[in-house]
Amino acid sequence: MSVEELKRNAREVDVIVHVDDRLDQCSRLRMEDVVEREFGVVKARFNAQHHHLMIVAYDPEQINSMMILSNIKHQNVSAQLV
């Protein structure tokens, strides 16, 4: 692993978002894509066993958890941070 990768991983944090709405697989994939396009988000994935939980890895120097939650809510779903 390069020094740059180590630095990036050192400041990367995860947040879990509970999505109240029942989404089909296509909707979940679309939401992951939208969230990942947000500046500062490294990765966004729904949990394979618990489809209502999205794990978002992000750089807290570029974006915060409330901004991520707001972005998700702008997709017309009910959600909250866990």
C-alpha positions in Angstrom: 0.0 0.0 0.0 1.4 3.4 -0.9 1.9 6.2 1.5 -0.9 8.2 -0.2 -3.3 5.3 0.2 -2.3 5.0 3.9 -3.0 8.7 4.4 -6.4 8.5 2.7 -7.4 5.4 4.7 -6.3 7.1 8.0 -8.8 9.8 7.6 -11.6 7.7 6.1 -14.6 7.1 8.4 -17.8 5.1 8.0 -21.4 6.0 8.7 -24.4 3.7 8.7 -27.7 5.1 7.3 -31.0 3.5 8.0 -33.3 3.9 5.0 -36.9 3.5 6.1 -38.4 3.0 2.6 -38.4 -0.5 1.1 -36.2 -0.3 -2.0 -35.8 -2.8 -4.8 -32.3 -3.8 -5.9 -32.3 -1.3 -8.9 -33.3 1.6 -6.6 -30.6 0.6 -4.1 -27.9 0.5 -6.8 -29.1 3.9 -8.1 -28.9 5.4 -4.6 -25.4 3.9 -4.1 -24.3 5.5 -7.3 -25.8 8.9 -6.4 -24.2 8.9 -3.0 -20.8 7.8 -4.3 -20.8 10.8 -6.8 -20.8 13.2 -3.8 -17.4 14.9 -3.3 -15.7 13.3 -0.3 -17.6 10.0 -0.4 -15.3 7.0 -1.0 -17.8 4.2 -1.2 -21.5 3.6 -0.5 -23.0 0.1 -0.3 -26.2 -1.4 1.1 -25.7 -4.3 3.5 -26.2 -7.6 1.7 -28.3 -9.1 4.5 -30.0 -6.0 5.7 -31.2 -4.0 2.7 -32.3 -1.0 4.7 -28.8 -0.3 6.0 -26.3 1.7 3.8 -22.7 1.9 4.8 -21.0 5.0 3.5 -17.2 5.5 3.7 -16.1 9.2 3.5 -13.4 11.7 4.1 -14.6 13.9 7.0 -12.3 16.7 5.8 -14.4 17.0 2.6 -17.9 16.0 3.7 -19.8 15.2 6.9 -22.4 12.7 7.8 -25.3 15.2 7.9 -24.5 16.2 4.3 -24.6 12.6 3.3 -27.9 12.1 5.0 -29.3 15.2 3.3 -28.2 13.9 -0.1 -30.0 10.6 0.6 -33.2 12.3 1.7 -33.2 14.4 -1.4 -33.8 11.1 -3.2 -37.3 11.1 -1.7 -36.7 8.5 0.9 -36.9 8.6 4.7 -33.6 7.9 6.4 -31.6 8.6 9.6 -28.1 8.0 10.8 -27.5 5.0 13.0 
